[in-house]
Amino acid sequence: MNRTASAEWKGTLKEGKGTLSGPSGALKNVPYSFRDRFEDGNGTNPEELIAAAHAGCFSMALSGRLVESGITAESIRTEAQVTMDRTDAGPTVTKIHLVTAIRAPGADRAAAEKAAQLAKETCPISRLLGAAAQITLETKIEG
């Protein structure tokens, strides 16, 4: 399975602007710029898209791992916090912290936390990003 997206950039690094698009239409000429990425702009940026992709992938993987543990969640809400630091190589994503809240009344907490850890280790986006960044997880079980 292959997925595609495209980016177009016009201008210099700091004054230029770009757009992001994908064939599904979810991203269609979505603007981004240096200001959006490194300052206080209102547009999206690659790190926000990575955070959204990771949160979505992890939530789906967690749902599957919970079912394997005999737990059916009413809802799973995940936030991915992407940290970008300046390193000798330049700006680098160094950490991603996942905060997930599982709403599953009556669920075994230990089994849910184990499922969350396994989802973190096995979701495709975690595996991709884990090679370059430290990924941490905080799990909240809501009853």
For each residue, the residues with C-beta under 8 A, 3 or more apart:
1:
2:
3: 22
4: 22 23
5: 20 21 22 27
6: 20 21 22
7: 18 19 20 21
8: 18 19 21
9: 16 17 18
10: 16 17 18
11: 15 16 17
12: 15 16
13: 16 34
14: 34
15: 11 12 34
16: 9 10 11 12 13 33 34
17: 9 10 11 31 32 33
18: 7 8 9 10 31 32 33
19: 7 8 29 30 31 32
20: 5 6 7 27 29 30 32 44 49
21: 5 6 7 8 27 28 29 30
22: 3 4 5 6 25 26 27 28
23: 4
24: 27
25: 22 28
26: 22
27: 5 20 21 22 24 30
28: 21 22 25
29: 19 20 21
30: 19 20 21 27 43 44
31: 17 18 19 36 43 44
32: 17 18 19 20 36 37 43 44 45 46
33: 16 17 18 36 37 41 43
34: 13 14 15 16 37 38 39
35: 38 39 40 41 43
36: 31 32 33 39 41 42 43 44 45
37: 32 33 34 41 45 46 47
38: 34 35 91
39: 34 35 36
40: 35
41: 33 35 36 37 45
42: 36
43: 30 31 32 33 35 36
44: 20 30 31 32 36 48 49
45: 32 36 37 41 48 49
46: 32 37 49 50
47: 37 50 51 82 84 93
48: 44 45 51 52 82
49: 20 44 45 46 52 53
50: 46 47 53 54 80 82 93 96 129
51: 47 48 54 55 79 80 81 82 96
52: 48 49 55 56 80
53: 49 50 56 57 125
54: 50 51 57 58 80 82 96 98 123 125 126 129
55: 51 52 58 59 78 79 80 98
56: 52 53 59 60 78
57: 53 54 60 61 123 124 125 126
58: 54 55 61 62 78 80 98 100 119 120 123 125 126
59: 55 56 62 63 76 77 78 100
60: 56 57 63 64 123
61: 57 58 64 65 119 122 123 124 126
62: 58 59 65 66 73 76 78 100 102 115 116 119 123
63: 59 60 66 67 73 76
64: 60 61 67 68 119
65: 61 62 68 69 115 116 118 119 122
66: 62 63 69 71 72 73 76 102 104 107 112 115
67: 63 64 70 71 72
68: 64 65 115
69: 65 66 108 111 112 114 115
70: 67 111
71: 66 67 104 107 108 111 112 115
72: 66 67 104
73: 62 63 66 76 102 103 104 107
74: 103 104 105
75: 101 102 103
76: 59 62 63 66 73 100 101 102 103
77: 59 100 101 103
78: 55 56 58 59 62 98 99 100 101
79: 51 55 98 99 100
80: 50 51 52 54 55 58 96 97 98
81: 51 95 96 97 98 99
82: 47 48 50 51 54 93 95 96
83: 93 94 95 96 97
84: 47 91 92 93 94
85: 91 92 94
86: 90 91 92
87: 90 91 92 94
88:
89: 92
90: 86 87
91: 38 84 85 86 87
92: 84 85 86 87 89 132
93: 47 50 82 83 84 96 129 132 133
94: 83 84 85 87 133 134
95: 81 82 83 133 134 135 136
96: 50 51 54 80 81 82 83 93 129 133 134 135 136
97: 80 81 83 135 136 137 138
98: 54 55 58 78 79 80 81 120 135 136 137 138
99: 78 79 81 137 138 140
100: 58 59 62 76 77 78 79 116 137 138 139 140
101: 75 76 77 78 140 141 142
102: 62 66 73 75 76 107 112 116 139 140 141 142
103: 73 74 75 76 77 142 143
104: 66 71 72 73 74 107 112 141 142 143
105: 74 143
106: 143
107: 66 71 73 102 104 111 112 141 143
108: 69 71 111 112
109: 112 113 141
110: 113 114
111: 69 70 71 107 108 114 115
112: 66 69 71 102 104 107 108 109 115 116 139 141
113: 109 110 116 117 139 141
114: 69 110 111 117 118
115: 62 65 66 68 69 71 111 112 118 119
116: 62 65 100 102 112 113 119 120 137 139
117: 113 114 120 121 137 139
118: 65 114 115 121 122
119: 58 61 62 64 65 115 116 122 123 126
120: 58 98 116 117 123 126 135 137
121: 117 118 126 127
122: 61 65 118 119 126 127
123: 54 57 58 60 61 62 119 120 126 127
124: 57 61 127 128
125: 53 54 57 58 128 129
126: 54 57 58 61 119 120 121 122 123 129 130 135
127: 121 122 123 124 130 131
128: 124 125 131
129: 50 54 93 96 125 126 132 133 135
130: 126 127 133 135
131: 127 128
132: 92 93 129
133: 93 94 95 96 129 130
134: 94 95 96
135: 95 96 97 98 120 126 129 130
136: 95 96 97 98
137: 97 98 99 100 116 117 120
138: 97 98 99 100
139: 100 102 112 113 116 117
140: 99 100 101 102
141: 101 102 104 107 109 112 113
142: 101 102 103 104
143: 103 104 105 106 107
